[in-house]
Amino acid sequence: MVMPLWGACESIRECEFKPTKDARYLCTAVAMVNPVVCDQISTRDGITQCRAITSINPYECDRIDSPGKRQYCKMAVRDLQRDSIWAIKPMK
């Protein structure tokens, strides 16, 4: 059974506490906004999901074979898009 890789973090420091190596790589890639880190993930679907999340592009999720994982990927990207849209910083 492959666990979902969703591992978005506020900071790279949080990535140390993820339960699996793949989740730590995903967390690091998202925190650094660096899709190159995704290549270290052990599964093809995991790499694709990581690239989709780091680029905030749901179309990458369509490459995932499993319908459940594909939908999970799209929801993860949607959540990041939503967070980036609503991340309003207070004016100084």
Backbone torsions as a table, in degrees:
resi	resn	phi	psi	omega
1	MET	NA	129.1	179.6
2	VAL	-96.7	125.2	179.4
3	MET	-80.7	147.2	174.6
4	PRO	-60.4	145.9	-175.2
5	LEU	-93.5	1.5	-174.5
6	TRP	-49.8	118.6	-175.5
7	GLY	-148.6	31.3	-179.8
8	ALA	-60.2	139.6	-176.1
9	CYS	-133.1	158.2	174.1
10	GLU	-74.3	-35.4	-178.6
11	SER	-143.8	162.8	-180.0
12	ILE	-65.0	-31.0	-179.4
13	ARG	-58.0	-35.6	179.6
14	GLU	-66.6	-23.7	-176.0
15	CYS	-64.5	-27.8	-179.9
16	GLU	-59.0	-27.0	-172.4
17	PHE	-95.2	5.3	177.2
18	LYS	-70.8	146.8	-171.8
19	PRO	-72.3	-24.8	-178.3
20	THR	-127.9	161.2	177.7
21	LYS	-61.3	-43.1	-179.3
22	ASP	-61.1	-41.1	178.5
23	ALA	-66.0	-36.2	177.5
24	ARG	-66.8	-41.1	178.3
25	TYR	-63.8	-42.8	178.7
26	LEU	-62.6	-46.4	178.9
27	CYS	-57.8	-46.1	-180.0
28	THR	-63.1	-44.3	-180.0
29	ALA	-60.9	-43.0	-179.1
30	VAL	-70.0	-43.6	-179.0
31	ALA	-63.9	-35.8	-179.8
32	MET	-90.7	-8.7	-172.6
33	VAL	50.5	55.1	-175.5
34	ASN	-133.9	98.8	-177.8
35	PRO	-67.3	-13.4	179.0
36	VAL	-64.1	-33.0	178.9
37	VAL	-63.7	-26.8	-179.3
38	CYS	-59.7	-28.1	-177.4
39	ASP	-64.3	-14.3	-179.7
40	GLN	-85.7	-8.2	179.4
41	ILE	-71.2	145.4	-168.6
42	SER	-80.1	-16.3	-178.4
43	THR	-118.7	151.8	179.2
44	ARG	-63.0	-43.6	178.3
45	ASP	-63.4	-35.7	178.5
46	GLY	-66.3	-40.5	177.8
47	ILE	-63.8	-45.2	179.7
48	THR	-61.7	-44.7	178.8
49	GLN	-61.9	-44.0	179.9
50	CYS	-60.5	-45.0	179.5
51	ARG	-63.9	-38.1	178.2
52	ALA	-63.9	-43.1	-177.2
53	ILE	-70.9	-40.5	-179.1
54	THR	-70.3	-28.6	179.6
55	SER	-92.9	-8.4	-175.7
56	ILE	53.0	45.8	-179.5
57	ASN	-125.7	105.3	-175.7
58	PRO	-67.5	-15.7	-178.8
59	TYR	-66.9	-26.2	175.5
60	GLU	-62.3	-31.5	-178.5
61	CYS	-62.5	-24.9	-178.0
62	ASP	-65.5	-15.1	178.1
63	ARG	-78.8	-13.4	-178.2
64	ILE	-75.0	132.2	-175.8
65	ASP	-72.1	-43.5	-175.4
66	SER	-76.0	125.4	179.6
67	PRO	-58.8	-38.4	179.7
68	GLY	-65.8	-45.2	178.9
69	LYS	-67.2	-36.3	178.3
70	ARG	-61.5	-46.1	179.7
71	GLN	-65.6	-40.1	178.3
72	TYR	-61.1	-42.0	178.2
73	CYS	-61.2	-45.9	-179.6
74	LYS	-63.3	-38.0	178.4
75	MET	-66.9	-38.2	178.8
76	ALA	-64.0	-43.7	178.7
77	VAL	-65.0	-42.7	178.7
78	ARG	-59.0	-43.1	-180.0
79	ASP	-63.0	-41.3	177.4
80	LEU	-66.3	-40.3	177.3
81	GLN	-60.8	-44.9	179.1
82	ARG	-60.4	-45.5	179.3
83	ASP	-60.9	-40.5	-178.4
84	SER	-71.0	-32.9	178.7
85	ILE	-71.0	-41.4	-174.7
86	TRP	-92.4	4.2	179.7
87	ALA	-79.5	76.1	-179.1
88	ILE	-89.0	124.4	-179.2
89	LYS	-93.9	139.3	-179.9
90	PRO	-64.7	143.8	178.1
91	MET	-78.4	145.9	179.9
92	LYS	-96.8	NA	NA
